[in-house]
Each structure stands twice: as structure tokens, then as C-alpha cells.
Amino acid sequence: MGTPGKNFSQEAVHNYGTIQLHGNTNVGFHLDLVNDGTFDQTTGLVGFYSDQEPLTISGAYMPILFDTEVAAEGGLVLETSVNVHNNVNLITGDIITEKSATGVYSNFLDNSFYIGESSVSKIDGYGAMTNKESFMFPVGNEDRLRPLSIESVAINALAKCAYFFEDPNNSKTLNVDFSTNKKATDFISVSDKEFWRLESDVPSKITLTWDAYSDVRKLGEYLNDLKVVGWSKTENQWVNLGNSAVEGGMGYGSVTSETVVPNDYEIFTIGGNDSRLETYTTMDLDNYFMTPNGDGANDMLELEGLENSPNNLLEIFDRYGVMVYSKANYQNDFNGQSNRNAVVKRGTGLASGIYFYIITMHDLRQKHQGYLYISN
């Protein structure tokens, strides 16, 4: 099963036949694995261990492991995909795949999971999931863990994800330019620090994370200014994919899109408001009173002057500053129900109380703000 190396020392384990583990068997690889046979681990643990040099898994057939752990400071390089049925213990050293193509990946099957992800133990390349509706991909680059989460409306047969610490305007890895100046609307900004690639054909919500290196302060003045943006394959430009939830602070946090089909977009990154919004004139507007009980009186939030700026954005916040409602091109149709799952269940009526609203009138270059009292 072995292959002789220089000075009669073994440099790799070469499997031509069948390897199966049963019971509580533990097997540790301190050398490269070349899998040209069947490696279908039913139970037990397979570990990959190295102090300095990277280890490599290659061969014509992908191993199917049950439990595995990675403690290889130089990294575990995949030249063929690896499937895991149960658990991956990320101790130290990245699982590394080629990022210019998606054909090789570390795949988490069915109910499998991982533990130990960190800046020194993650997937630097493509992670994948099979037969799952939701998953957090423990992806990043050589220095940082930069996870992406997906929550789908149905089970994914296969979904893949990788992180790129590159300017999308000049991606040397993908050899493609995704110009941050090409946008579906002039009123969004696009990060030039990083992006993710995600493959899935199931409608999903996508959650992106940021850290200090993401520098999201340049994208928005407030947390709720942040949003997920994607490069549309059909439009060849950046599109605003919304922010159904925003958590954290300007140093570290996450933003979640509305439901989209990931395969409609080449890449994803964090967006914000165009810097021109900071020059808008801010004006205090009247305070409003709503009784959304269906009697035809004060059931809707009817703002004056919307006909002068059809290109607008309404945002409503509770007394803690949490956004409870957001609507682009608002047409006086808010009826007291939230459309933000992070606060209350979407479509649920808001509690009685005082709320703060901002209506951004792009056509007039103005921001109007005021208070809203809801009485149920």
C-alpha cells in the first residue's frame, strides 16, 4: 500500500485497494495520502498530522470519512475532494484547495458538522455542504476566519463557498474585474476589500461577516446602512440584495440578505450607502399617529410629498434603534407590520409605542425624519 521515497523513506501512503475502518479504530496520517482505491470510512477517526510541512490528499477517488481531525501546521492540501459524514475537528492548519476553480472542495455531508474553527484552522479554499438547508462555511484566507452562512428554503443537493481577500476590481485569482463603479443604483457603495463566491441553486438568505480589516465604516454611517450586494450574472453589475438582519458593531458583525438565488450572482460582498448620501439635507418632518386596526382611519403611514421622489427609502426603528421596517420606493403602504425577522416574526404587527422613521428622498437629495406612534 505504500510508495517508497528517497533514501528508502516513505513519502506518501498510496491506496490502490480498499480501506475501511470499524468500531473505535483510529488512524493517523503523517504523510501524504494518494487515494486511487476505495477509502470509505464507516466509523472511527482518521487524523492528518504534521509539525511543519503541508500534507496532501490526492488521487483518482475522493475519500469518504466519518470522523476526521486536522493538526497540520503547514496545512492539509486537497487535490481531490474529501467527504465527511460526521465530524471534522479543526485543531491547527488550514484545509487548502485551489480557489480559481470550484472542482475540489471539503464537503460536509448530511448531518455532519465541525468544531475548532479559528484564524489558524479553517478552510482556505472551497468548503461545501450536501443535503443541508443551512450551514456556516468556515472559510477564510491564510490569516483570518471569514465565515459565510446560508439559510435555504429547501435542501441543497450541493452548495460551495470560498472567501477572497482581494479587491473585486482586480481579482488576480479569478482573473476577472468586478468594477465597484458598475451598480444597478447610484445610491449604494461596494466594498473593495473582500468578496465571497457561493454556489447554490436554492433560494437562500446569505449572511456575510466583517472584521476590522473589512473597514465597513467607509460603507455606512450606521449599522443599518450595511447590506449584502452581489454581482449579477445577467446584468453584469452590482445589485443591492438587502439587509434583512444586521448584528454586531462597526468592528465586527454580520449582515443578512433578503432571499435570493446564489447562482444568479458571480460573487458577493458587503455594501453600504453611496458617499453622496452624506451630503443630503436632513429635515424634520411631522410626527405621525397610527391605529392599524382596519377601520380605515390612520391604518397606514401616509407621508407627504412622496410623488416628488418615487426613488426613496423608508426605514423605521424602535426606541432601541433596531430597524423594524425597511422599504425601497415606499408608496404609503406601511400598516404597522414588521418586515424584519431579526426583531419579530415577519408580518407580525408591531407593539404599541413610539418609533423613529427616516424617509430618504433620493430625487430631492433630502432626508426627512420624525416620530411615529402606533396604538393597537
C-alpha positions in Angstrom: 0.0 0.0 0.0 3.0 2.3 0.4 5.2 4.1 -2.1 8.9 4.2 -1.5 10.6 7.6 -1.4 14.1 9.0 -1.4 16.6 7.2 0.9 14.1 4.4 1.2 11.8 6.5 3.4 8.1 6.6 2.8 6.9 9.9 1.4 3.2 9.0 0.8 0.6 6.4 1.6 -0.7 5.1 -1.7 -4.0 3.3 -1.5 -4.8 1.0 -4.5 -7.2 -1.2 -2.8 -9.9 -0.8 -0.1 -9.6 0.9 3.2 -12.4 0.6 5.8 -12.4 1.4 9.5 -14.8 -0.1 12.0 -15.6 0.4 15.7 -13.3 2.8 17.5 -10.4 2.5 15.2 -8.1 5.5 15.0 -5.7 6.0 12.0 -3.2 8.9 11.8 -1.6 10.0 8.5 1.8 11.8 8.9 2.5 11.5 5.2 0.6 12.5 2.0 -2.3 10.3 1.0 -2.8 9.2 -2.6 -6.2 7.6 -2.9 -6.5 5.5 -6.1 -8.8 3.0 -4.5 -11.8 2.8 -2.1 -11.5 4.7 1.2 -14.9 4.5 2.7 -14.6 5.1 6.5 -17.7 3.8 8.2 -16.7 4.6 11.8 -13.6 5.6 13.7 -11.3 8.5 13.4 -8.8 9.5 10.6 -6.3 12.2 11.5 -3.8 14.2 9.5 -0.8 15.3 11.5 2.3 17.3 10.6 4.5 19.7 12.5 5.8 21.9 9.7 5.4 20.5 6.1 1.9 20.6 4.5 0.2 17.3 3.8 -1.6 16.5 0.6 -4.6 14.3 -0.3 -4.7 13.4 -4.0 -5.7 10.5 -6.2 -8.4 9.4 -8.6 -11.1 8.9 -5.9 -12.3 11.1 -3.1 -12.1 9.6 0.4 -15.3 9.3 2.4 -14.5 9.8 6.0 -16.6 9.5 9.2 -14.7 11.5 11.9 -11.5 13.3 11.0 -9.2 15.9 12.5 -6.6 18.2 11.1 -3.4 19.1 13.1 -1.1 20.0 10.3 0.6 23.4 10.9 1.6 23.5 7.2 -2.0 22.8 6.1 -3.8 20.0 4.5 -3.9 20.5 0.7 -6.7 18.8 -1.2 -6.1 17.9 -4.8 -9.2 15.7 -4.7 -12.4 16.4 -2.8 -12.9 14.9 0.6 -16.4 13.9 2.1 -17.1 13.8 5.8 -20.1 12.0 7.3 -19.9 13.0 10.9 -17.3 15.5 12.4 -14.3 17.5 11.5 -12.1 18.7 14.3 -10.1 21.7 13.2 -7.1 21.8 15.5 -4.4 23.7 13.6 -3.6 24.2 10.0 -6.0 25.1 7.2 -7.7 22.8 4.7 -6.5 24.3 1.5 -8.0 24.0 -2.0 -7.4 25.8 -5.3 -9.6 29.0 -5.5 -9.5 29.6 -9.2 -11.9 26.7 -9.8 -14.6 25.0 -7.7 -14.0 21.4 -8.6 -12.1 20.4 -5.4 -13.7 21.0 -2.0 -14.0 19.9 1.6 -17.6 18.5 1.7 -19.8 18.2 4.8 -22.5 15.5 4.2 -25.9 15.2 5.6 -25.8 15.8 9.4 -22.0 16.3 9.6 -20.5 19.3 11.5 -17.2 20.8 12.5 -15.6 22.2 15.7 -12.5 24.3 16.4 -12.6 26.8 13.5 -10.4 29.7 14.1 -7.9 32.0 12.3 -5.4 29.2 12.3 -7.8 26.3 11.5 -10.4 26.8 8.7 -10.9 26.2 5.0 -8.7 28.4 2.8 -10.4 27.5 -0.4 -13.8 25.8 -1.1 -16.0 24.3 1.5 -19.1 22.5 0.6 -22.3 21.1 2.1 -24.5 18.3 0.8 -28.2 17.6 1.8 -28.4 20.6 4.1 -30.8 23.6 4.3 -28.5 25.8 6.4 -24.8 25.9 7.1 -22.0 28.2 8.1 -18.9 27.7 5.9 -15.7 28.1 8.0 -13.9 29.8 5.2 -11.1 32.5 5.2 -7.7 33.3 3.9 -4.3 32.4 5.4 -4.7 34.8 8.2 -8.4 35.3 9.0 -11.6 33.3 9.5 -14.2 34.9 7.3 -17.4 32.7 7.5 -20.4 32.9 5.3 -23.8 31.4 6.4 -26.6 30.2 4.1 -30.2 29.6 5.1 -32.1 28.0 2.2 -35.8 27.4 1.7 -35.1 23.8 0.8 -32.4 21.2 1.0 -29.3 21.9 -1.1 -28.0 18.9 -3.1 -24.7 20.7 -3.1 -23.5 24.2 -2.2 -19.9 25.5 -2.3 -18.3 28.6 -0.9 -14.9 30.3 -0.8 -13.5 33.6 0.6 -11.2 36.0 -1.3 -9.3 38.8 0.5 -9.0 40.7 -2.8 -10.2 43.9 -4.4 -13.1 42.8 -6.7 -12.0 45.5 -9.1 -8.9 43.4 -9.8 -9.2 39.7 -8.8 -5.9 38.1 -9.6 -7.2 34.7 -8.5 -10.3 34.7 -10.7 -8.7 36.9 -13.4 -11.9 38.9 -13.6 -12.7 42.5 -12.8 -16.0 43.2 -11.0 -16.0 47.0 -11.1 -17.4 48.6 -8.0 -18.4 51.5 -10.1 -20.9 49.4 -12.1 -24.0 49.4 -9.9 -27.7 49.0 -10.5 -28.3 52.1 -8.5 -26.1 55.1 -7.8 -27.1 55.1 -4.1 -25.1 52.0 -3.0 -21.4 51.6 -2.3 -19.5 48.3 -2.7 -16.6 47.1 -0.6 -13.2 46.9 -2.4 -11.6 44.9 0.4 -13.0 41.3 0.0 -15.6 39.1 -1.5 -17.1 35.6 -1.3 -18.1 33.1 -4.0 -21.1 31.0 -3.3 -22.7 28.3 -5.5 -26.3 27.1 -4.8 -29.4 26.9 -6.9 -31.8 27.0 -4.0 -33.4 30.4 -2.9 -31.5 31.4 0.2 -30.6 34.1 2.7 -26.9 34.8 2.8 -25.1 36.2 5.9 -21.7 37.9 5.4 -19.4 38.8 8.3 -16.9 41.6 8.7 -13.9 42.3 10.9 -11.6 45.3 11.4 -9.9 44.7 8.1 -13.2 45.0 6.3 -13.4 48.7 7.2 -17.2 48.9 6.9 -17.1 52.4 8.4 -16.4 53.5 4.8 -19.6 51.9 3.7 -22.1 53.5 6.0 -22.5 55.8 8.9 -24.8 53.4 10.8 -25.0 49.6 11.0 -28.4 49.6 9.2 -26.7 51.3 6.2 -24.9 48.0 5.5 -26.3 45.5 3.1 -25.3 42.4 1.0 -24.6 43.2 -2.6 -24.0 40.7 -5.4 -22.5 40.9 -9.0 -25.5 39.9 -11.2 -24.6 37.4 -14.0 -27.3 38.8 -16.2 -26.9 42.5 -15.6 -23.1 42.5 -15.2 -23.3 45.0 -12.3 -23.6 45.1 -8.6 -27.1 44.7 -7.2 -28.5 45.5 -3.7 -29.6 42.3 -2.1 -30.9 43.9 1.1 -30.3 43.6 4.8 -33.0 41.5 6.5 -30.8 41.5 9.6 -27.7 43.3 10.9 -25.8 42.4 14.1 -22.7 43.5 15.9 -20.8 46.7 15.7 -18.6 48.5 13.2 -15.6 46.5 14.2 -17.1 43.0 14.0 -20.6 41.9 12.9 -22.8 40.4 10.2 -25.4 41.3 7.6 -28.0 39.1 6.1 -29.6 39.5 2.6 -33.1 39.0 1.5 -33.9 35.7 -0.1 -32.0 35.3 -3.4 -30.8 32.5 -5.7 -27.0 32.5 -5.2 -26.3 31.1 -8.6 -27.7 34.3 -10.1 -24.6 36.1 -8.9 -20.9 35.7 -9.6 -19.7 36.9 -6.2 -21.0 38.6 -3.0 -19.6 41.3 -0.7 -20.7 43.9 1.8 -22.2 47.1 0.5 -23.4 50.4 2.0 -24.7 53.8 1.1 -23.0 55.9 -1.6 -21.0 58.7 0.0 -23.3 61.3 -1.7 -26.0 60.4 0.8 -23.9 62.1 3.4 -24.5 65.4 1.6 -28.2 65.1 1.7 -30.1 67.8 3.6 -31.8 66.4 6.7 -35.2 67.9 7.5 -37.6 67.2 10.4 -41.0 66.0 9.3 -44.3 65.9 11.1 -44.9 63.2 13.7 -47.5 60.6 12.8 -50.1 58.6 14.7 -51.3 55.2 13.6 -54.1 52.9 14.7 -53.7 49.9 12.3 -57.0 48.2 13.3 -58.5 48.1 9.8 -61.2 50.7 10.4 -60.0 52.8 7.5 -58.7 55.7 9.7 -54.9 56.0 10.3 -54.3 52.4 9.2 -51.3 53.4 7.0 -48.3 55.6 7.4 -49.0 58.2 4.7 -46.1 60.5 4.2 -46.5 63.8 2.3 -44.5 64.6 -0.9 -43.7 61.0 -2.0 -44.8 61.9 -5.5 -41.9 64.3 -5.7 -39.4 61.5 -5.1 -40.6 58.0 -6.2 -37.0 56.8 -5.7 -37.0 56.7 -1.9 -36.2 54.6 1.1 -38.3 54.3 4.3 -36.7 53.0 7.4 -38.5 52.6 10.8 -36.6 52.0 14.1 -37.8 51.1 17.6 -36.8 53.0 20.7 -33.6 50.9 21.0 -32.5 51.9 17.5 -33.3 48.5 16.0 -34.7 48.6 12.5 -38.2 47.1 12.3 -39.2 48.0 8.8 -37.4 48.9 5.5 -38.9 49.6 2.1 -37.4 51.0 -1.1 -39.7 53.1 -3.3 -42.2 53.4 -0.4 -45.8 54.1 -1.5 -47.6 54.8 1.8 -48.4 51.1 2.4 -46.9 50.5 5.9 -49.7 49.1 8.0 -47.8 48.6 11.3 -46.4 45.1 10.4 -42.6 44.4 10.6 -40.8 43.0 7.6 -37.6 42.3 9.6 -37.3 38.8 11.0 -34.5 39.8 13.3 -36.9 41.7 15.5 -40.3 39.9 15.4 -41.6 37.3 13.0 -42.0 38.9 9.6 -45.6 40.0 9.0 -46.3 40.4 12.7 -47.9 43.7 14.0 -45.5 45.9 15.9 -46.3 46.6 19.6 -47.9 49.8 20.6 -45.3 52.5 21.3 -43.1 55.3 19.8 -40.9 54.6 16.7 -38.5 56.7 14.8 -38.6 56.9 11.0 -36.3 58.2 8.2 -37.5 58.7 4.6 -34.6 59.2 2.2 -35.7 61.1 -0.9 -33.1 60.4 -3.5 -34.6 62.5 -6.2 -34.6 65.6 -3.9 -31.3 64.7 -2.2 -33.1 65.0 1.2 -33.6 63.0 4.3 -36.8 63.6 6.3 -37.2 62.2 9.8 -39.7 62.2 12.6 -41.5 60.1 15.2 -44.4 57.6 14.7 -46.7 56.5 17.5 -48.5 53.2 17.0 -51.6 52.4 19.1 -53.2 49.0 18.7 
